[in-house]
Amino acid sequence: MAFLELSGVRKDFELVRVVRDFNLDVERGEFISFLGPSGCGKTTTLRMVAGFETPTAGEIRIAGRDVVGLKPNQRNIGMVFQSYALFPNMTVAQNVAFGLKVAGKPRAEIDARVAQMLGIIKLPQLADRYPFQLSGGQQQRVALARALAVQPQVLLLDEPLSALDAKIRVSLREEIRAIQKALGITTIYVTHDQEEALSMSDRIVVMHEGRVDQIGTPFEIYNTPATSFVASFVGTLNRIEGIIADPSAGTVRVGARDVAVASPLGARRAGEQVSLALRPEAVTLAPRPGQDVAIEARIVEVAFLGSVIRVRADIGGATITLDTFNSPASPPPRIGDAVTLHLSSSDWVVLAD
């Protein structure tokens, strides 16, 4: 039995259905990210787990106990918000101790737990400072320590890094993941940032228009997207429309070329339109072992991005984007150059929808 279970969860606000038939089993100690654009229902789902919203239908169980009828403070859940939500009139130590005091813990236990949490977030020297004396990253560390101090069964984080600058976000997400692993706490993390979800998660739940489009590991979500939305939302993508040439041979006409795809075409018929997904890093200008597809193309655009050079090539009515590493010893192709693109038939993903 899973540690956290959401079964048939639905949420309606008057006539608007914002979460549709949400089903998820989370194992103890697992780090799950809800990933999707604004308005997809991910924060509403998180708030239902926390107890701030009541499901219109469905069940939510933590350690086998149905928590739908329980108040937030009865669920033993820690919550970290985007806005930090620290008490401005309390010091760092007092903020971390707040939940323990409310729970009526002895002073000695509170002091020991606060010292432990400040050590975990690497801010013991700032115990007597107030929130206004801290940077944004430091405030979010304190908010995390306060949520963890009460030893919750489940930790919920609602876009906790979105207000921080890019460099601090990278550093803090690594710290959050390290702390989560060290404590072994079951965690749900809401984000619209695909890089955060891919780098931090054991599994990702991709949401779109209130429904779950795909649940899988970062590797699965990135490399084998189940729908066109997942394919386009996660990572840079070539999405190319093609026509099935020969379903038995696994060939699809893309532009003026027939290309081989390893994905099964199932019951599709010749002449049927199909959407193909192809990651830019799968395509190379020089052949590599295992590549069995070669496509003649002409360079139409070259963009220098520092360590990566992004190239767009026309294959006769369709355009493929590829990424190649910058090397001073190997200058990039020029616009108008005739080239051969190399890839593997297994790199094409036939989108289900």
C-alpha positions, -999 to 999 in steps of 0.1 A, spaced: 0 0 0 13 34 -9 21 60 18 1 88 2 -29 79 -20 -51 102 -41 -80 83 -57 -105 98 -81 -99 133 -67 -119 160 -83 -123 197 -75 -150 220 -89 -153 257 -82 -190 264 -90 -193 254 -127 -155 252 -133 -138 218 -130 -102 226 -121 -90 191 -112 -103 160 -130 -101 124 -118 -66 127 -102 -51 94 -92 -16 90 -77 2 66 -53 33 80 -36 57 57 -17 72 67 16 102 89 12 95 96 -25 100 131 -41 71 138 -65 68 170 -86 36 184 -100 46 201 -132 25 222 -155 16 257 -166 -4 282 -145 -40 271 -142 -35 234 -147 -47 225 -112 -14 215 -96 -16 240 -66 -53 232 -61 -43 195 -58 -16 203 -33 -40 224 -13 -64 195 -11 -36 173 3 -28 200 28 -65 204 38 -69 240 26 -94 229 0 -119 201 2 -123 177 -28 -156 177 -46 -151 139 -50 -124 113 -43 -102 101 -14 -69 113 0 -51 88 24 -19 93 43 -5 61 59 -38 44 53 -59 71 70 -85 90 51 -77 127 58 -104 144 37 -124 153 67 -95 165 88 -83 201 93 -49 211 81 -34 210 116 -47 174 121 -29 160 91 7 162 103 18 180 71 46 206 66 40 233 41 64 257 24 49 286 4 63 307 -24 60 339 -3 81 325 27 53 335 51 77 340 80 65 360 111 82 394 108 82 400 145 99 368 154 136 359 151 148 330 129 149 307 159 114 317 170 100 311 136 115 276 135 102 269 170 67 282 163 50 249 154 67 231 183 54 257 208 19 254 194 22 216 199 31 221 235 66 206 233 90 210 263 114 239 261 145 217 261 131 196 232 122 228 213 157 243 217 174 210 206 151 207 176 156 243 165 194 239 168 192 208 148 171 224 120 193 255 118 223 232 114 205 213 86 198 245 67 233 258 75 222 290 92 230 285 129 247 318 131 216 337 121 193 324 149 188 358 164 181 377 132 147 388 119 133 380 85 139 415 71 176 410 78 178 379 56 181 374 18 153 357 -1 172 324 -2 179 325 36 142 333 43 132 303 22 156 281 41 141 292 74 106 285 60 118 250 51 132 245 86 100 256 102 80 232 82 104 203 90 108 211 127 74 195 136 85 162 119 56 160 94 46 129 76 44 147 43 62 179 31 44 201 6 62 228 -13 43 252 -35 67 268 -60 91 277 -32 119 290 -55 99 311 -80 107 344 -63 144 339 -62 170 347 -89 183 319 -111 217 312 -94 201 310 -59 173 288 -73 199 262 -86 218 262 -53 187 260 -31 170 232 -51 201 211 -46 199 218 -8 162 210 -6 167 177 -24 197 168 -2 177 176 30 147 156 17 169 125 10 187 128 44 154 129 63 136 105 40 104 125 41 76 120 15 75 152 -5 52 169 -31 68 198 -50 47 221 -72 65 239 -100 61 252 -135 98 250 -141 107 219 -160 144 220 -151 135 220 -114 112 190 -118 137 171 -140 166 176 -116 149 170 -83 122 144 -87 119 107 -83 88 109 -104 70 138 -122 32 143 -126 26 164 -157 -7 182 -155 -27 200 -182 -61 216 -180 -69 199 -147 -59 164 -157 -28 142 -154 -12 138 -188 16 115 -177 33 102 -146 69 89 -148 105 93 -139 124 123 -153 140 100 -179 106 87 -190 89 121 -191 117 136 -212 125 107 -235 91 91 -240 64 117 -237 29 102 -238 11 132 -253 20 162 -275 15 185 -246 41 166 -225 65 165 -254 62 203 -261 61 214 -224 91 194 -212 124 203 -229 132 218 -263 114 198 -290 111 193 -327 75 185 -333 70 175 -369 38 165 -388 42 136 -411 22 112 -432 25 75 -427 42 60 -458 43 23 -450 31 12 -416 45 -23 -420 80 -9 -427 77 18 -400 82 47 -424 68 82 -422 70 109 -449 84 141 -434 86 169 -458 100 154 -490 117 124 -472 106 90 -459 121 84 -425 122 52 -404 107 53 -369 112 26 -343 79 35 -325 51 11 -333 25 25 -357 -1 1 -345 -33 1 -365 -25 33 -384 -29 33 -421 -8 46 -450 -17 82 -457 -28 89 -421 -13 121 -405 9 116 -375 28 138 -351 65 130 -344 87 144 -316 124 146 -318 148 161 -293 175 185 -307 203 166 -290 194 134 -308 205 149 -341 241 152 -352 260 165 -382 286 138 -380 276 101 -377 278 83 -344 276 46 -337 241 32 -336 226 59 -359 207 43 -387 189 73 -403 206 99 -426 187 128 -440 199 153 -465 192 189 -454 202 226 -459 211 249 -430 187 278 -426 197 293 -393 226 292 -369 224 306 -333 254 309 -310 243 302 -274 277 299 -257 285 263 -250 258 252 -274 252 261 -310 216 257 -321 212 249 -358 180 248 -379 180 227 -411 154 223 -438 147 187 -450 124 196 -478 93 213 -464 100 206 -427 126 221 -403 147 202 -378 165 219 -349 196 203 -335 221 213 -308 258 209 -311 286 217 -286 307 248 -293 343 239 -302 369 264 -313 385 237 -334 353 229 -353 334 259 -366 297 256 -370 280 252 -404 270 283 -423 235 293 -436 230 277 -470 253 247 -464 242 213 -476 246 188 -447 236 153 -437 217 149 -405 223 117 -385 200 101 -359 186 68 -348 151 56 -358 145 51 -321 149 88 -315 116 95 -332 86 94 -308 52 89 -324 28 110 -303 -4 92 -292 -26 122 -298 
